[in-house]
Amino acid sequence: MDRKILSLLGMATRSRNLVSGEFMTEKAVKQQSAFLVIVSSEASENTKKMFTNMCSFYEVPMYVCGTMEELGHCIGKEFRASVAVTDEGFAKSIIEKLECGA
C-alpha cells in the first residue's frame, strides 16, 4: 500500500474522521456516515464478502488493499481488518490515490 494513502489514513485518524475494526466500520456504513471503506487483503473471505455486500447496498465505495499490519500501524493500532473514512474530503483524496495506483 502506498505511503501517501497510509499518511492520509493517519491524518483522518488524528482528525477523528476514521473508525476502525469490523464492528465500528459496520456501524458507520449502516448509519450512512462512511464515505469509504478499506478492507485488508488479509481479512477473511467472509469479512470481505460481508463488507462487499453491505457497501454495495449502502452505496459506499469499498477497496480491498493493504495488510492488517499496515492498516493498523498507520492509525496507531495493532492490526485492523477494516477501516471506514467518515469525512468526504479525506475519502475523495484516498480514492483518487487508490484509483491512480499511487
N, C-alpha and C positions, 0 to 999 in steps of 0.2 A: 504494500500500500504506500502511496506517495506521501512524502513528508509534509507537503502543503495541505493535504487532506487531513492528516493527523493533527497538524497545527490548528487548522480551523475547528476540528472537533474539540481540541483542548481549549480554545478560546470560547467556544459555545458553552463548554462546561463551566468555565470560570465566570461567565456572564449569566449562569443559571438558565441557559436555553437548550439544555440537553438532559435527557433522562436515560438511565442505563439499566440493564437487567431485563429479563423476559417479562416479569410482572409489570414493571413501570412502563416499559415500551408498549406492551399490550394496552395498558390503561390509557396512555397518551393517544394511541391510534383510535381507540373506541370513543374517547372524549373529543376526538377531532382536533386535538391540539398539536399533533405531529405533522410536520411538513416533509419529513424524510426519515426513513428507517434504514439502518445499515445492520445487516446480519453477518456475523463472522462466517468465513468459508469453512471453518472447523465445527460450526454448530451442527447438531444432529439433523438428519433429513426431516424428522418430524417437526422440529423447530422451524426449519426453512419453509416447509410446506405450510405450516400454520400461519407464519407471517406473510407468505406469498398470497395465500387466500384472503387473509384479513386486510392486507394493504390493497389488494385488488378491489375488495368490496367497499372499503372506505376511500378509495382513490388516493392513496398515499404512495408516492414513489418509494420503491424499495430496491436496494442493491445488496448483493452478496459479495463481500470482499474483505480482505484483511484477516489476520489471525485473531484468536481470542486474546492473546497476549498484547498484540498491537492496539486493539480497541481499548483494552483495559488500561494499558500504560499511558496512552495519550490523554486519558481523562483522570489519571491519578488513582486508578484502582488496580486490583489484581488481574483477573480475567473477566471479560464480558462477551457474551454471545450475541447481544443485540444492544443497539442504542437508537434513540429517537431524537431528532433535532426539532425543537419546538419554536424556532424562530425562522420566519420565512426568508429573511435575508441570508442567514447562515446556510439554510437549506439550499437556496439557489446557487450560492457560491460553491458549495461542496458538490452539488450535482454537475455544475459546469466542469469542475476538475475531474470528476469521475467519468464524464462522457467524452472528454477530450483525451482521456488516457493518461493524464498527468500524474 
